[in-house]
Amino acid sequence: MTTTSAIGKRTDLYLCDPDTLVIIGITTRDGPEHPLYDDRIHLPIDEGMVRNIMALGVFEPIVTARGDNGEVIVVDGRQRVRCAIEANRRLKDDGKETMRVPVLAPRRQAHADLVGVMVSANEVRTNDGVKDKCNRARRLVESYGKGTDEVALLFGVSEQQVKNWLTYFELAPMVQK
């Protein structure tokens, strides 16, 4: 028995330059008529995510598909790719080594069939509640000696937000609710 079989099914994972990945509507002229177009490409770049990626890299693989001309199209992970491109621009400007993003081998499905993957990947996620975030932030500070600046980087939020979370447990129970 190989180590791979003890862990699970083997999949192909590649590290790619994020600039080589195609985002429908950004690197193409396609619009809402394309099955893999997503309006969220027009959201502003998330500064917290850019800083987090600069510090830690992208650790959740990007889901991709092959385009008609062999290009690799992002199905899930557009914001991660956009932020990685911005992080690499900043790293390069600072004379630092740029990073690659983990990409799952392109799916071999019709683009229209991948719409379900795209929607599902974003809609079934559940954001943690405020109390959970407060607990995690407090644990990082109190148990692991992280500074509020480090915790902010890990959560992709401002340091002031972390300070606000840390005061949560000082509030009266009625206010906490």
C-alpha positions as CSV (number, residue, x, y, z in Angstrom):
1,M,0.0,0.0,0.0
2,T,1.4,3.4,-0.9
3,T,1.2,6.5,1.2
4,T,-1.1,8.1,-1.3
5,S,-3.8,5.3,-0.9
6,A,-3.7,5.8,2.9
7,I,-4.4,9.5,2.5
8,G,-7.1,9.2,-0.2
9,K,-7.7,9.4,-3.9
10,R,-4.8,10.8,-5.9
11,T,-5.5,14.1,-7.8
12,D,-3.3,16.2,-10.0
13,L,-2.3,19.4,-8.4
14,Y,-0.1,22.0,-10.1
15,L,1.5,25.2,-9.1
16,C,0.8,27.9,-11.6
17,D,1.7,31.5,-12.2
18,P,-1.7,33.2,-11.5
19,D,-1.1,35.5,-14.5
20,T,-1.5,32.5,-16.8
21,L,-5.0,31.7,-15.6
22,V,-8.0,33.0,-17.5
23,I,-10.8,34.7,-15.7
24,I,-13.8,35.0,-17.9
25,G,-14.8,38.7,-18.2
26,I,-11.3,40.0,-17.1
27,T,-8.8,38.3,-19.3
28,T,-11.4,37.6,-22.0
29,R,-14.1,39.8,-23.6
30,D,-16.8,37.5,-22.6
31,G,-19.7,38.7,-20.5
32,P,-22.8,37.3,-18.8
33,E,-23.5,35.1,-21.8
34,H,-20.6,32.9,-21.0
35,P,-21.4,30.0,-18.6
36,L,-18.4,30.7,-16.4
37,Y,-18.9,34.4,-16.1
38,D,-19.4,35.6,-12.5
39,D,-20.5,39.2,-11.6
40,R,-18.2,39.1,-8.6
41,I,-15.2,39.8,-10.8
42,H,-16.2,43.4,-10.5
43,L,-15.8,43.4,-6.7
44,P,-12.8,45.5,-5.5
45,I,-9.7,43.6,-4.7
46,D,-9.8,42.6,-1.0
47,E,-6.8,44.2,0.7
48,G,-6.9,41.8,3.6
49,M,-6.8,38.8,1.3
50,V,-3.9,40.4,-0.7
51,R,-1.9,40.9,2.5
52,N,-2.7,37.4,3.7
53,I,-1.7,35.8,0.4
54,M,1.6,37.8,0.5
55,A,2.4,36.4,3.9
56,L,1.0,32.8,3.6
57,G,0.4,32.1,-0.1
58,V,-2.8,30.6,-1.5
59,F,-3.5,27.2,0.1
60,E,-6.9,26.4,-1.2
61,P,-6.6,25.0,-4.8
62,I,-8.2,26.8,-7.7
63,V,-10.7,24.7,-9.7
64,T,-10.2,25.0,-13.4
65,A,-11.4,23.9,-16.8
66,R,-9.9,23.8,-20.2
67,G,-11.0,26.5,-22.7
68,D,-11.6,25.9,-26.4
69,N,-8.0,27.0,-27.2
70,G,-6.4,25.0,-24.4
71,E,-6.2,27.9,-21.9
72,V,-6.8,27.2,-18.2
73,I,-10.1,28.9,-17.1
74,V,-10.9,29.6,-13.4
75,V,-14.1,27.9,-12.4
76,D,-13.7,28.5,-8.6
77,G,-11.2,30.8,-7.0
78,R,-11.4,34.0,-9.0
79,Q,-10.9,36.3,-6.0
80,R,-7.9,34.2,-4.8
81,V,-6.4,34.5,-8.3
82,R,-7.0,38.2,-8.6
83,C,-5.5,38.8,-5.1
84,A,-2.6,36.5,-5.9
85,I,-1.9,38.6,-9.1
86,E,-1.9,41.8,-7.0
87,A,0.2,40.2,-4.3
88,N,2.8,39.1,-6.9
89,R,2.8,42.6,-8.4
90,R,3.7,44.0,-5.0
91,L,6.2,41.3,-4.3
92,K,7.9,42.0,-7.6
93,D,7.9,45.7,-6.9
94,D,9.6,45.0,-3.6
95,G,12.2,42.8,-5.3
96,K,10.9,39.7,-3.7
97,E,10.2,36.3,-5.2
98,T,6.7,35.9,-6.6
99,M,4.5,32.9,-5.8
100,R,2.5,30.3,-7.7
101,V,-1.1,29.2,-6.8
102,P,-2.2,25.6,-6.4
103,V,-4.5,24.5,-9.3
104,L,-6.4,21.3,-9.6
105,A,-6.0,19.6,-13.0
106,P,-8.6,21.1,-15.3
107,R,-12.0,19.4,-15.3
108,R,-13.1,17.8,-18.5
109,Q,-16.7,18.9,-18.5
110,A,-18.7,21.2,-20.7
111,H,-18.6,24.8,-19.4
112,A,-22.4,24.8,-19.0
113,D,-22.1,21.8,-16.7
114,L,-19.4,23.6,-14.6
115,V,-21.8,26.3,-13.7
116,G,-23.1,24.1,-10.9
117,V,-19.6,23.6,-9.6
118,M,-19.0,27.3,-9.7
119,V,-22.3,28.2,-7.8
120,S,-22.0,25.3,-5.4
121,A,-18.4,26.2,-4.4
122,N,-19.5,29.6,-3.3
123,E,-23.0,29.1,-2.0
124,V,-22.5,26.1,0.3
125,R,-19.8,27.8,2.4
126,T,-20.8,29.1,5.8
127,N,-19.1,32.1,7.4
128,D,-18.2,31.8,11.0
129,G,-20.3,33.8,13.4
130,V,-18.9,36.8,15.3
131,K,-18.6,34.8,18.5
132,D,-16.5,32.1,16.8
133,K,-14.2,34.7,15.3
134,C,-13.8,36.3,18.7
135,N,-13.0,33.0,20.3
136,R,-10.4,32.1,17.6
137,A,-8.8,35.6,17.8
138,R,-8.6,35.4,21.6
139,R,-7.1,31.9,21.5
140,L,-4.4,33.1,19.0
141,V,-3.5,36.0,21.2
142,E,-3.7,34.3,24.6
143,S,-2.7,30.8,23.9
144,Y,-0.2,31.2,21.1
145,G,1.2,34.7,21.8
146,K,0.2,36.2,18.4
147,G,0.0,39.9,18.2
148,T,-3.1,41.7,17.0
149,D,-1.3,42.6,13.8
150,E,-0.5,38.9,13.1
151,V,-4.1,37.9,13.9
152,A,-5.4,40.6,11.6
153,L,-3.2,39.2,8.8
154,L,-4.5,35.6,9.4
155,F,-8.1,36.7,9.3
156,G,-7.6,39.2,6.5
157,V,-9.1,42.0,8.5
158,S,-7.8,45.3,10.1
159,E,-6.0,45.2,13.4
160,Q,-8.8,47.4,14.8
161,Q,-11.3,44.6,13.9
162,V,-9.2,42.1,15.9
163,K,-9.1,44.6,18.9
164,N,-12.9,44.9,18.7
165,W,-13.2,41.1,18.7
166,L,-11.0,40.8,21.8
167,T,-13.3,43.2,23.7
168,Y,-16.3,41.0,22.9
169,F,-16.0,38.9,26.1
170,E,-15.8,42.1,28.2
171,L,-19.3,43.0,27.1
172,A,-22.4,42.3,29.1
173,P,-24.2,39.1,28.1
174,M,-27.1,41.0,26.7
175,V,-24.8,43.0,24.5
176,Q,-23.0,39.9,23.3
177,K,-26.3,38.5,22.0
